[in-house]
Amino acid sequence: MTGAGIRYRKLGELMKSARLRAGLTAEEAAMMLGLSSPNCLYNAEAGDTNFPARKLKRAVQVYSISRRAIIEAIVDDDVAGLSKFLGGK
């Protein structure tokens, strides 16, 4: 977790994997997703910042990734982050 937020590592890993499968560089993907720079994408893929919801919606189209895969990654990250924060396993 960073500050009060949850680190979305699984989501970032999923998005990076999907980008690479789509054959896109970070520069190309950032432009297609409407991000301000490739660094924004790198940070989100590393789980250091979150993907804005509207960019996730665009990623479904750009990366040909399922909405379900995105939701499952977010839920997994939420459960892991909250469990760690609350002192669980």
ChimeraX commands (.cxc) that place a marker at each C-alpha (Angstrom):
marker #1 position 0.00,0.00,0.00 radius 0.5
marker #1 position 1.13,3.50,-0.72 radius 0.5
marker #1 position -0.17,6.00,1.78 radius 0.5
marker #1 position -3.81,5.14,2.34 radius 0.5
marker #1 position -4.16,3.44,-1.03 radius 0.5
marker #1 position -3.80,-0.11,-2.25 radius 0.5
marker #1 position -1.01,-1.02,-4.64 radius 0.5
marker #1 position -2.48,-2.61,-7.74 radius 0.5
marker #1 position 0.41,-4.92,-8.61 radius 0.5
marker #1 position -1.66,-7.74,-10.12 radius 0.5
marker #1 position -3.55,-5.25,-12.24 radius 0.5
marker #1 position -0.27,-3.69,-13.35 radius 0.5
marker #1 position 1.19,-7.10,-14.21 radius 0.5
marker #1 position -1.94,-8.00,-16.16 radius 0.5
marker #1 position -1.85,-4.74,-18.09 radius 0.5
marker #1 position 1.86,-5.04,-18.91 radius 0.5
marker #1 position 1.41,-8.62,-20.05 radius 0.5
marker #1 position -1.54,-7.61,-22.24 radius 0.5
marker #1 position 0.44,-4.71,-23.72 radius 0.5
marker #1 position 3.34,-6.96,-24.61 radius 0.5
marker #1 position 1.00,-9.58,-26.11 radius 0.5
marker #1 position -0.51,-6.80,-28.22 radius 0.5
marker #1 position 3.00,-5.99,-29.46 radius 0.5
marker #1 position 2.89,-2.41,-28.22 radius 0.5
marker #1 position 5.71,-0.35,-26.78 radius 0.5
marker #1 position 4.98,1.73,-23.71 radius 0.5
marker #1 position 5.08,4.84,-25.87 radius 0.5
marker #1 position 2.52,3.45,-28.32 radius 0.5
marker #1 position 0.25,2.15,-25.59 radius 0.5
marker #1 position 0.38,5.37,-23.58 radius 0.5
marker #1 position -0.67,7.32,-26.65 radius 0.5
marker #1 position -3.48,4.87,-27.50 radius 0.5
marker #1 position -4.75,4.87,-23.91 radius 0.5
marker #1 position -4.65,8.66,-23.70 radius 0.5
marker #1 position -2.03,8.79,-20.94 radius 0.5
marker #1 position 0.14,11.87,-20.68 radius 0.5
marker #1 position 3.42,9.95,-20.97 radius 0.5
marker #1 position 4.95,6.46,-21.07 radius 0.5
marker #1 position 6.13,7.09,-17.48 radius 0.5
marker #1 position 2.50,7.16,-16.36 radius 0.5
marker #1 position 2.07,3.74,-17.94 radius 0.5
marker #1 position 5.28,2.36,-16.42 radius 0.5
marker #1 position 4.20,3.54,-12.96 radius 0.5
marker #1 position 0.76,1.98,-13.33 radius 0.5
marker #1 position 2.22,-1.29,-14.64 radius 0.5
marker #1 position 4.53,-1.38,-11.59 radius 0.5
marker #1 position 1.55,-0.86,-9.27 radius 0.5
marker #1 position 2.94,2.46,-8.05 radius 0.5
marker #1 position -0.05,4.44,-9.33 radius 0.5
marker #1 position -3.54,3.41,-10.31 radius 0.5
marker #1 position -4.98,3.18,-13.79 radius 0.5
marker #1 position -7.83,5.70,-14.11 radius 0.5
marker #1 position -11.13,3.84,-14.67 radius 0.5
marker #1 position -11.69,5.40,-18.09 radius 0.5
marker #1 position -8.22,4.23,-19.17 radius 0.5
marker #1 position -9.07,0.69,-18.05 radius 0.5
marker #1 position -12.15,0.84,-20.25 radius 0.5
marker #1 position -9.97,1.90,-23.18 radius 0.5
marker #1 position -7.43,-0.86,-22.36 radius 0.5
marker #1 position -10.15,-3.47,-22.90 radius 0.5
marker #1 position -10.28,-2.32,-26.53 radius 0.5
marker #1 position -6.61,-1.53,-27.13 radius 0.5
marker #1 position -5.23,-4.68,-25.51 radius 0.5
marker #1 position -8.14,-7.02,-26.36 radius 0.5
marker #1 position -8.35,-7.96,-22.69 radius 0.5
marker #1 position -11.49,-9.10,-20.90 radius 0.5
marker #1 position -13.31,-6.93,-18.42 radius 0.5
marker #1 position -13.48,-9.97,-16.16 radius 0.5
marker #1 position -9.67,-10.30,-16.07 radius 0.5
marker #1 position -9.35,-6.65,-15.05 radius 0.5
marker #1 position -12.00,-6.99,-12.34 radius 0.5
marker #1 position -10.42,-10.15,-10.96 radius 0.5
marker #1 position -7.00,-8.50,-10.78 radius 0.5
marker #1 position -8.45,-5.48,-8.96 radius 0.5
marker #1 position -10.34,-7.67,-6.49 radius 0.5
marker #1 position -7.24,-9.79,-5.82 radius 0.5
marker #1 position -5.19,-6.64,-5.19 radius 0.5
marker #1 position -7.90,-5.19,-2.92 radius 0.5
marker #1 position -8.11,-8.36,-0.84 radius 0.5
marker #1 position -4.32,-8.66,-0.54 radius 0.5
marker #1 position -3.85,-4.98,0.29 radius 0.5
marker #1 position -6.65,-4.81,2.84 radius 0.5
marker #1 position -5.57,-8.06,4.48 radius 0.5
marker #1 position -2.04,-6.75,4.84 radius 0.5
marker #1 position -3.28,-3.40,6.14 radius 0.5
marker #1 position -5.62,-5.03,8.66 radius 0.5
marker #1 position -2.99,-7.50,9.82 radius 0.5
marker #1 position -4.34,-10.63,8.13 radius 0.5
marker #1 position -2.65,-13.10,5.85 radius 0.5
marker link #1:1,2 radius 0.2
marker link #1:2,3 radius 0.2
marker link #1:3,4 radius 0.2
marker link #1:4,5 radius 0.2
marker link #1:5,6 radius 0.2
marker link #1:6,7 radius 0.2
marker link #1:7,8 radius 0.2
marker link #1:8,9 radius 0.2
marker link #1:9,10 radius 0.2
marker link #1:10,11 radius 0.2
marker link #1:11,12 radius 0.2
marker link #1:12,13 radius 0.2
marker link #1:13,14 radius 0.2
marker link #1:14,15 radius 0.2
marker link #1:15,16 radius 0.2
marker link #1:16,17 radius 0.2
marker link #1:17,18 radius 0.2
marker link #1:18,19 radius 0.2
marker link #1:19,20 radius 0.2
marker link #1:20,21 radius 0.2
marker link #1:21,22 radius 0.2
marker link #1:22,23 radius 0.2
marker link #1:23,24 radius 0.2
marker link #1:24,25 radius 0.2
marker link #1:25,26 radius 0.2
marker link #1:26,27 radius 0.2
marker link #1:27,28 radius 0.2
marker link #1:28,29 radius 0.2
marker link #1:29,30 radius 0.2
marker link #1:30,31 radius 0.2
marker link #1:31,32 radius 0.2
marker link #1:32,33 radius 0.2
marker link #1:33,34 radius 0.2
marker link #1:34,35 radius 0.2
marker link #1:35,36 radius 0.2
marker link #1:36,37 radius 0.2
marker link #1:37,38 radius 0.2
marker link #1:38,39 radius 0.2
marker link #1:39,40 radius 0.2
marker link #1:40,41 radius 0.2
marker link #1:41,42 radius 0.2
marker link #1:42,43 radius 0.2
marker link #1:43,44 radius 0.2
marker link #1:44,45 radius 0.2
marker link #1:45,46 radius 0.2
marker link #1:46,47 radius 0.2
marker link #1:47,48 radius 0.2
marker link #1:48,49 radius 0.2
marker link #1:49,50 radius 0.2
marker link #1:50,51 radius 0.2
marker link #1:51,52 radius 0.2
marker link #1:52,53 radius 0.2
marker link #1:53,54 radius 0.2
marker link #1:54,55 radius 0.2
marker link #1:55,56 radius 0.2
marker link #1:56,57 radius 0.2
marker link #1:57,58 radius 0.2
marker link #1:58,59 radius 0.2
marker link #1:59,60 radius 0.2
marker link #1:60,61 radius 0.2
marker link #1:61,62 radius 0.2
marker link #1:62,63 radius 0.2
marker link #1:63,64 radius 0.2
marker link #1:64,65 radius 0.2
marker link #1:65,66 radius 0.2
marker link #1:66,67 radius 0.2
marker link #1:67,68 radius 0.2
marker link #1:68,69 radius 0.2
marker link #1:69,70 radius 0.2
marker link #1:70,71 radius 0.2
marker link #1:71,72 radius 0.2
marker link #1:72,73 radius 0.2
marker link #1:73,74 radius 0.2
marker link #1:74,75 radius 0.2
marker link #1:75,76 radius 0.2
marker link #1:76,77 radius 0.2
marker link #1:77,78 radius 0.2
marker link #1:78,79 radius 0.2
marker link #1:79,80 radius 0.2
marker link #1:80,81 radius 0.2
marker link #1:81,82 radius 0.2
marker link #1:82,83 radius 0.2
marker link #1:83,84 radius 0.2
marker link #1:84,85 radius 0.2
marker link #1:85,86 radius 0.2
marker link #1:86,87 radius 0.2
marker link #1:87,88 radius 0.2
marker link #1:88,89 radius 0.2
view
